[in-house]
Amino acid sequence: MERNKAIVVFSGGQDSTTCLYWALRQFSEVHTITFTYGQKHSAEVEAARKIAGMAGVDFHLIDITSVASIGKNSLTDSSIGMDREKPAEGCPNTFVPGRNLFFISIAAVYARELGIHDIVTGVSQTDFSGYPDCRDSFIRSLNVTLNLAMDAQFVIHTPLMWIDKAQTWALADSLGVFDIVREHTLTCYNGIPGDGCGHCPACRLRNEGLKKYSNSRTLSGQSSADTF
């Protein structure tokens, strides 16, 4: 497997789009893999397809809608009202059980077929919203498991693991894709692109980070090129 190629687990949201452009700086050949998993908004997939085209990278879509039938959550079941805040105990109902486990595992199988061993994902422990499969310990454990399962030497890259949303905006800005992330990504749980609905947990986290980053840039008087 060659070191100059990578595959990005790609949703078309803020985090994975920032990771895509990060990967384009690190690797000479980048592929994306996107999943339909029974999510309520097909616009998410179309956003990913569009951004992959803008970035000039391969776009591969895999259907794993069976995930929606084995775990109840508000992102795949319209009958469940979305949690606005993280509950005192347990995961919010926007957590899709096993999602990152499935996504990264399937990405690794596909990467193996392409001769790729570098996998990039946008999970973050700093802004993990109560999702256990966004933690560093999970990623490290899964990396070992995948290597054992396929007798391979995969490396899972997590550029956002230890930064918050404001720093993620700063990274996008330093990569020259602030406007692409701001205007074309779809992070909103209600399926509204760009700045989104402004009310769901994903939008609030994203917009609070944007506000914090914008304020810090204004106070420091830095240009976008100096920010991250």
Beta strands, then each sheet from edge to edge (+ up, - down):
strand 1: 2-9
strand 2: 29-36
strand 3: 58-63
strand 4: 116-120
strand 5: 155-157
sheet 1: 3+ 2+ 1+ 4+ 5+
end
